[in-house]
Amino acid sequence: MGWSAYDVQIVRKSDRRASPLLGVTTTTWGDATGDGTRNVLDVSAIVDTVKQVSGKLPKVQAQLQQDAASAPDPLMNINVLDISNAVDALKGLPYPFGGLSICP
């Protein structure tokens, strides 16, 4: 399968009131294009993003490399490490980063 589905809910600390559930689905590790498969098109799309080609992927889709705190860094540029991770995912290597990180 490779993807995950979550139900997310916000609970206010003051009165324990909860928001409605929101369904969120992640993509398969390395599936930068979001088409449901890992293939050479994912690697190519990240290369195009690094090269700033017209029609490039949004950063949130192309950034596969994480920082030392095990969370994607929105200030980091897409680079060769993201390309390398896409190739690793295409080769079938497992997700290389730790589990959940604690939000600040």
Buried (B, 14 or more C-beta within 10 A) or exposed (E): EBEEEEEEEEEEEEEEEEEEEEEEEEBBBBBBBEEEEBEEBBBBBBBBBBEEEEEBBEBEBBBBBBEEEEBBEEEBEBBEEBBBBBBBBBEEEEBEBEEEEEEE
